[in-house]
């Protein structure tokens, strides 16, 4: 018997039909190994920076703007008020004049004394904690007295100024440094005494020219800052993770995408607001 000879065109059609059938069959039986795609991890919100006024690229330990509060300790939350950054320390608000993240230094001034020598917040400034501390090489104290009965003092010294803050008397005065025993002021009674830190360089100018009282306050004072969680956060940053803060346990945490993870990068729970 002679073999059946097919024409070249028929052979080509049979070959195309074979591959079409094979492809149609495999489409009904997907290969799990080739079709399982791991979702790409989202970029951690705690890896991003924020800006306020002339300060840009602010990051850990500071939070504010597009950088949520859980991305750093609450002590370092910056409020942007009319494009001016403000920190709240020991219940008082401070305007941030300078911020040096390399040397971890801040230049601050009390917000209630910005453009004013009168205030109704008579708390003494105490900035000494595990987060903030005076720079003793740069700062010194200025003592301010409000509500003083100065009827026996004439003429008024250059360090006197009027201030209406709802006290029995409207006269006020200031002294540079610690309060001495001043014979001139010995008979003066004041309702309120408060202390404000200023720069030593500003104090020297004020001593030479008593009219520079407001300018001396507005130059601010220097504060060193530190975070007790820097060691843990360095581990996060080494793994290119976002460093944040868990207010429930008061500890630093890493963020992998939108989840808290351990310092090896293993996720274990979602963000808790």
Beta strands, then each sheet from edge to edge (+ up, - down):
strand 1: 50-52
strand 2: 55-58
strand 3: 79-81
strand 4: 84-89
strand 5: 92-100
strand 6: 105-110
strand 7: 132-134
strand 8: 139-149
strand 9: 160-162
strand 10: 171-176
strand 11: 189-199
strand 12: 221-225
strand 13: 242-246
strand 14: 251-256
strand 15: 259-261
strand 16: 267-270
sheet 1: 1+ 2-
sheet 2: 3+ 4- 5+ 6- 12+ 7-
sheet 3: 9+ 10- 8+ 11-
sheet 4: 13+ 14- 15+ 16-
end
